[in-house]
Structures are given as C-alpha cells and as structure tokens.
Amino acid sequence: MSLTNSILSLFEITDPNLTVTEITKEHYPNGQHVHVVHAILSYQLLKCPHCGHKSLIKNGTHIGHLRLGTLSGGRYEMQLKRQRYQCKRCLKTCGAQTCQRRCENVVFCRLKNAVFYR
C-alpha cells in the first residue's frame, strides 16, 4: 500500500474519483508544520443537476481546503481541486462532488465542520 493510500485510509476517505497528486510539508509563519495532501476530484457529469440537460462543458476548477486531523503530532490538510461545469442550456454551474456528498451527506461525512477556505 502506498503512502497516499495509507493516509487516505487513515482518514476514512474512500472516493474512487479522488486522485492524490502529491504530499508536501509546509511551514507556517507561526512555526507550525502542516502536511498538505494535494488532490484532484474529477469525473464526467452526465447531465445538469439543475435542469437535466445533457450538454455540460468544463468551466475551470475550484480549490477547497479541508482539515483532515492530526497524526503523530503532525497536522494534515487536503487541498482539493474540484472540476467545475457549466450547462449550455440554463447557464448554471455545478461542480464535482465526492461520492459521500452525492449521497446527500456532506464532504467526507465526519469532517463536515473542518472545512475552511484561505
């Protein structure tokens, strides 16, 4: 099992559409060391969730930050890059979501209160 798979399994993240690109260690000005898991969440949407039309185009990405927790005294965060789409018919936008969120739960279920944006 690779390091990235081990970290994801420790935090109970099981989405098959999630691809970890790298893990970095960042040093904040307050002296804190944080391990950042860089990941991409992308899959092809089949229809618009707003109007049901089947004509979606890619419309950039959105980067969100999630606090995963601490392991062995080190803090872990995820920088999640989600694919955005726009409907050609209603012009509304939507984004890729984790399988847990598509099942009417919030991102990564038990981490819902740990979401923050920089």
WODAGI-V623758 format. One record per run of one state. SS is the DSSP state (2 for helix, 1 for strand, 0 for the rest). FROM is the first residue (numbers start at 1). TO is the last residue. If there is no record, write none. Layout:
ss=SS from=FROM to=TO
ss=SS from=FROM to=TO
//
This chain:
ss=0 from=1 to=2
ss=2 from=3 to=10
ss=0 from=11 to=17
ss=1 from=18 to=27
ss=0 from=28 to=32
ss=1 from=33 to=41
ss=0 from=42 to=55
ss=1 from=56 to=71
ss=0 from=72 to=73
ss=1 from=74 to=87
ss=0 from=88 to=92
ss=1 from=93 to=95
ss=0 from=96 to=98
ss=2 from=99 to=102
ss=0 from=103 to=108
ss=2 from=109 to=114
ss=1 from=115 to=116
ss=0 from=117 to=118
//
